[in-house]
Amino acid sequence: MAEKLTFEQSMQRLEQIAATLERGEAGLEESMQLYAQAAKLIASCRKKLDAVQLRMEQLHAEPQPVQPAEEEEHEGI
C-alpha cells in the first residue's frame, strides 16, 4: 500500500494514524495494525526522500553549461 501512495498522501495518512493513536480511539489490536502501517509508510517516505536527495546531488555534481549572457559578462572581466 505504501508504495502506491505519493509522498504527500503517505504523510497525510501518517498524520491520521498519529491522531487516532493519540486520541486513544483504537483498541490494542487496531493500534498494532496502525503502528505497523505507519512503519511501512515511514520506510516508504524515507526511500522516496533518499531517492530525491541522490538525484539532487547528481544534478548538483553535473557541470552546468554556461549561458551566452554569462559568457559575455566573463569576457569583459
MODELLER restraints for C-alpha pairs under 7 A, 6 or more apart:
rsr = mdl.restraints
at = mdl.atoms
rsr.add(forms.Gaussian(group=physical.xy_distance, feature=features.Distance(at['CA:2:A'], at['CA:10:A']), mean=6.81, stdev=0.5))
rsr.add(forms.Gaussian(group=physical.xy_distance, feature=features.Distance(at['CA:2:A'], at['CA:40:A']), mean=6.34, stdev=0.5))
rsr.add(forms.Gaussian(group=physical.xy_distance, feature=features.Distance(at['CA:2:A'], at['CA:41:A']), mean=5.23, stdev=0.5))
rsr.add(forms.Gaussian(group=physical.xy_distance, feature=features.Distance(at['CA:2:A'], at['CA:44:A']), mean=6.06, stdev=0.5))
rsr.add(forms.Gaussian(group=physical.xy_distance, feature=features.Distance(at['CA:3:A'], at['CA:44:A']), mean=6.21, stdev=0.5))
rsr.add(forms.Gaussian(group=physical.xy_distance, feature=features.Distance(at['CA:7:A'], at['CA:45:A']), mean=5.94, stdev=0.5))
rsr.add(forms.Gaussian(group=physical.xy_distance, feature=features.Distance(at['CA:10:A'], at['CA:41:A']), mean=5.98, stdev=0.5))
rsr.add(forms.Gaussian(group=physical.xy_distance, feature=features.Distance(at['CA:14:A'], at['CA:38:A']), mean=5.98, stdev=0.5))
rsr.add(forms.Gaussian(group=physical.xy_distance, feature=features.Distance(at['CA:17:A'], at['CA:34:A']), mean=6.35, stdev=0.5))
rsr.add(forms.Gaussian(group=physical.xy_distance, feature=features.Distance(at['CA:20:A'], at['CA:26:A']), mean=6.86, stdev=0.5))
rsr.add(forms.Gaussian(group=physical.xy_distance, feature=features.Distance(at['CA:21:A'], at['CA:31:A']), mean=6.70, stdev=0.5))
